[in-house]
Amino acid sequence: MVNYKDLGLVNTREMFAKAIKGGYAIPAFNFNNMEQLQAIVKAAAETKSPVILQVSKGARNYANGTLLRYLAEGAVAYAKELGWEKPQIVLHLDHGDSFETCKSCIDSGFSSVMIDGSALPYEENIALTKKVVDYAHQFDVTVEAELGVLAGVEDEVAAEESHYTKPEEVIDFSTRTGCDSLAISIGTSHGAYKFKPEQCTRDPKTGRLVPPPLAFDVLDAVMEKLPGFPIVLHGSSSVPQEYVDMINKYGGKLPDAVGIPEEQLRKAAKSAVCKINIDSDSRLAFTAAVRKVLAEKPAEFDPRKYCGPARDLMEELYKHKIINVLGSDGKAQ
Ligand SMILES: [Zn+2]
């Protein structure tokens, strides 16, 4: 049993309360490898932003759960080395699919877990979430739950059809489960293809897809039922066109990839939405940089020569999100 506090990590309780009061949101960035982690920690340390390091089941399978825990411990030490005296870093399980997965993460040093029972019938979602909460709270680990279903594909999480969170359920759900935060569905979606072209309109000038707006009326209704309760948005990448264009220019093929416009996320960050998940955007930045180097220098075979630029581009992206979208810079001095 490893307690996250011994690793220098923190849970989400205090940072969410501050974020709601302060009208900003905490970035939750997924990581699978060292370069991504370096970029996240550097961006957070330089902007003094609290940050959530997210690990999906796919990431644990890819990078090994034990190694990821040591990487997170290393992240705290690295942040201090970068001059961030009191790093506010959370290690969070993204889309935990069972009590056992959540327990194994809690036992190995995670400070926060998500139990995703959103595909289950309502009462079963409540029972599973409560079981995880009862275990996690013994160790002061915070728990995110989900109500409503997001469309899109993310590692092993996939749904064809989305349905919005029902505001009339949120009081009952949060009271009976004791969860610390709630992921809701208001039109965000997993992956780089968040919307089908037929759901969008086209910008007559650029020919690019314009996605349908988020359902802020659903968010407002949830906030009215649960004033001050931490709300989480998944699937909130914006799919920057510059990366998509770079990928396509250097031999990739991502036609009509589309994400959530940043001005809508900015608006959400000012509300009770206090955690915004961003994964696809860093995947796009990584891939765009690697493709560019390999296309321009076909003789290159040192991974540091293309993973290094990929890391730099991801760092730039993370800083942009922190400063210009979430507003969390300077909140963890
Ligand atoms: Zn998600």
Residues whose N, C-alpha, C, O or C-beta is under 5 A from the ligand:
A	BS01	ZN	H234 G235
